[in-house]
Amino acid sequence: MQYKKWENFVKVIDRAMVSCQNTGVEIDDHFPDVGKMVEIGSNTGRKVQDYELSRYACYLIAQNGDPRKKVIALAQTYFAIQTRKQEISELISKIKSDGRWVNEIRRI
């Protein structure tokens, strides 16, 4: 996501986790900690924080990221477009089931 320091990116992850938690969704289902070992020299290692993100977590991260970064702006645009596609798909399904397609199509 073009963050040069993990510390800056983890702030975005933390904000995304707060969004997740505040909607009543289980954080561990979308941001499981899968820490990994990294070598620090002399054949020793230490565990560093890492996550295996769900699609929902990626969505929240994109929403909470810095839109000045091109990759964040692209992710925000992607999710906005996908949301609109879903809205249109649901509207078309409703129109087909209701039979009131002419007035509804004009709304699109």
Secondary structure, 3 states (H helix, E strand, C coil): CCCCCHHHHHHHHHHHHHHHHHCCCCHHHHCCECCEEEEEECCEEEEECCECCCHHHHHHHHHHCCCCCHHHHHHHHHHHHHHHHHHHHHHHHHHHHHCCHHHHHHHC
